[in-house]
Amino acid sequence: MSKIDALRRFFFPCIFPTTVTATQTTTSRKRLSTSLRDDLDDPPTSTNTTQQTQNQGQDQDQESTSPEDSTTMLVAPSRPSKSMVIGTIFGHRRGHVWFCVQHDRLSTKPTLLLELSIPTQQLVKEMRCGLVRIALECARPELCSCPLRCVPVWIMYCNGRKVGFAVRRKASGQNRLMLKTMQSMTVGAGAIPAGFGSSDSDSSEEIMYMRANYEHVIGGVDSESFHLINPDECPGQEFSVFLLRSR
């Protein structure tokens, strides 16, 4: 071996010792920083994140379904009750009008019998226009506790005009006889001959009547109404009776 080769073997390792050592040191430090340090917290995993999200959703659901929210539910108002009854309007030609309500046409005891102060001829004129609305109002505070059909006296309005009063009556013998005569009739209009079942001064006049089905609507303890149901083959005639009580 020549002197030159010996010198190369001796001096060549001494030329690059720092680079090799630095590289080894750096590599060892990197390994220590990632594998041996226990003071660092573990990074959040996808499993922990999913559990936290589910817990938050359950908390929100519990808040949205709290007892306070469940007790504030809206209650829908009750619907009005409807049924069909038989209504009869009758009266002497030069007298005043009566309104009778029956649930059974075979019964001579009416459910409601009202004597109206409006004259028969005036009501006939109103009906020629095709629209008649009779409103009976009770404004007496001492009658607020009794049933609506038991109110004895009403203030009467016809098509918005005050025309007097209406009085609740019990069926007389003449009324029962007239209803018995109409037992076979559900819908119809006409006149009963003069002197029918009575010896009064009005017996010399015939009794005009109109009998039909009515829709009975109960809006509450303070409101009821009766609406005429027209037959299919007859022209439209709107006739309604309202019972209203103000408190």
Salt bridges, closest charged atoms under 4 A:
ASP39 OD2 - ARG37 NH2 3.13
GLU115 OE2 - HIS96 NE2 2.55
GLU115 OE1 - ARG169 NE 2.70
GLU126 OE2 - ARG161 NH2 2.36
GLU142 OE2 - ARG140 NE 2.83
GLU205 OE2 - ARG94 NE 2.45
GLU206 OE2 - ARG93 NH2 2.29
ASP222 OD1 - ARG245 NE 2.89
ASP222 OD2 - ARG247 NE 2.63
GLU224 OE1 - ARG149 NE 3.31
GLU224 OE1 - HIS216 NE2 2.91
